[in-house]
Amino acid sequence: MDAFRRRVGGFAFGGDYNPEQWDRSVWQEDMRLMREAGVNTVSLGVFAWASLEPEPGRYEFGWLDEIMDLLHDHGVSVNLATPTAAPPVWLTQLHPEVFPIMADGQPFGFGNRLHYDPSSPIYRDHAARITTKLAERYSFHPALAMWHISNEYGPTAYNEAASVNFRRWLQRRYGTLEALNDAWTTRFWGQVYTDWEQIEVPNIPRTWMNPARRLDFKRFTSDALLECYLAERDIVRSFRDDIPVMTNFMRFFRHADYWKWAPEEDAVALDIYPNPAEPDSHVSAAFNYDLFRSLKGGQPWMLMEQAASAVSQWKLNVVKEPGRMRLGSLQAVSRAADSVMFFQWRAGRGGHERFHSAMLPHSGPDSRTFREVTDLGRELKLLAPVAGTTQRAQVAILFDWDGWWGLEEVAGLPRNDFSYTDTVMRHYTPLWERHLPVDVVSATSPLDGYQVLVVPNAYLIGDEGVARIEAFARDGGTVVMSFFSGVVDDCNRVRPGGYPGAFRRLIGAKIDEYWPARPHEVFAVEFADGRRATATWWRDDLHLETGRALATYADGLLAGRAAVVENQYGAGRVVYVATLLEQAALDAVVADAVERAGVRSRFEGVPAHVECSVREDAAHEYVFLLNHSADESASVPLDGGTDLLTGLPVSGQVVLGPLGAAVVQVARA
Ligand code: GLA
């Protein structure tokens, strides 16, 4: 990636480019306007299979040769996509079995994209063939700077080929049928398997499902997609191994375990479309940016797609008001993105996304969006020294796909309306509002160097994860954990010894029963210092062992019993929240735990809507100050350094207008 950064001179800036949708006169205008906007990178050919191979075995590379040359002549690097996210119609006619069978038993059909079963050997053969052709032809083209493998891997398929592949996957995982029957608790409802051939993908959506089988199917689907990625990656690498390879991931995407994928990528890349109509969408964007930085252990990541203004996928697609796109782009950069890329360069005339904004909108270069894009391109050049730098955090938050699947993929829980991402965001928001840098960790990530670990609703967690969390606390760390954690093992089986099986010693309490609340039930909670708050949705019937109550219920059948527990565990401290506290009260619990752990933000007192974060390298810090308010100005005390966006020195304070931003370079002493 260092070579890539050098090649683009810092930040990659550009977008998806679909010249196959336009005639050549437009290409010339594209080159001119890309130069005007400062574009240095495009993602090319993402869905172009039908244009590259219009009939089986008949290739048309002429147009791609031409555009690769043209881009190179105009100083634009190419992130060349394998077009395998959109198999051509002839392929699906010849082999209808490549269509994914959906959960309702129906084939996906032709007319959208991502219409493939990742386990289909036919799909995989054809994908390998077109990938090989592209790699043969373009691996040494001077425009090639990166490989973009397929697009947004995601289909779940219930085909016969998926069942065959699932069985193979299960044989690798369990070795024997006995082990599988045990892991899946198949004595329940007499589901015992006596032959591997009896096992199929769990395609019975209208009924209750064996929770371990369903969980393994999620793991398998992620792995089947990953196999597709790896096959194409290995083909392009076999031609040349010094070109970075990536695929584009999505925000809060439930169907692929990105912890497992990330090590296989040279850079992780995110497509994200924060909804401008949602006032807090920038906070969940911040979480996703922190996740993406963390996926490869703190390395810079790539913002691969975002919208220049409105999107077209929702019921209501509002524009990004003036300044919002710039601020959102700088926000990604502030959390270690090393690129700002868009979907797409030029707005399309037809097709489903004809009203999706683009760097170059339908109204042409004389437009607000194009002016803002061009300004951003100029600003990113000023920020070039920031590229390659990273971020450090003392607080980590657990985010794990197994845990997510455990909570949301199968019924049969005490309540069945959990939202894992909402819970994670409830715990992340107080940290974000206090300008505390946060890394995201998986259940099996190393935890050295952190002072605080936040564990939101880790219902399903394997033994290794449990041991890591215990060791972290024992060695002096602070753990903040919320209810319904540590309940089942990685086969979705309740852990023995009373709830919360895995964490009873850690939290210093035993839970007799889980008490989901009735609709509209509200409970009063009183903290030891007299503060009162409300709680809803859930209570643990909790009995203290070594822990002590930080807050108790002030009414209801559990009056006087603990709602928030603190426990000394080894040299560490554990805070366990046994109910759904109103947000302000949860904020206070999280903030207090962090403060008592000795972690402080250097931006204490700065209003929450001014996002503050720092990238750094050995020589400099880069302080990003981003005012998310469209109405209010803000001033942040800061002494020394130079605002790279204005070139002006900073002394005493930085004043930010509505949606204003500053990036202050401070030399290390
Ligand atoms: C995704 C896809 C793009 C496009 C955008 C629209 O991220 O990768 O092809 O459909 O969404 O927002």
Boltz pocket constraint, residues with backbone or C-beta under 6 A from the ligand:
constraints:
  - pocket:
      binder: B
      contacts: [[A, 151], [A, 152], [A, 271], [A, 272], [A, 273], [A, 305], [A, 311], [A, 312], [A, 313], [A, 343], [A, 353], [A, 356]]
      max_distance: 6.0
